Amino acid sequence: MTWIIAKYLMTAAIVVAASEAAKRSDLWGALIVSLPLVSVLTLIWLYVENQSTEKLASHAFYTFWYVIPTLPMFLVFPWALSKFGFWWAFGGSIVLTVGLFFVYALALRQFGIELIP
């Protein structure tokens, strides 16, 4: 139980640090959050918890493919924010990302990559 609490605290500290950096500097905040910190932490936690190399490799492989359809959101959100306000831009960006994910998953299925079980 102590290990789980430590993982939560370390992971939360990184998220809080990133949001605090973003308050002070858009550039540095964006740089920090663009780093794959959650993915790297997950790989570390899996390794420390003695998961197989196949599990680690599989996680990294799928992370790569899942990131790609999320990228357009970061272009659409700033544009929509100035036109529709935060919540509509945020909601629309989520809907766009989900839609792109399903289209992307269907396209990748033709190449033998299954993103939706």
Secondary structure, 3 states (H helix, E strand, C coil): CHHHHHHHHHHHHHHHHHHHHHHHCHHHHHHHHHCCHHHHHHHHHHHHCCCCHHHHHHHHHHHHHHHHHHCCHHHHHHHHHHHHCHHHHHHHHHHHHHHHHHHHHHHHHCCCCCCCC
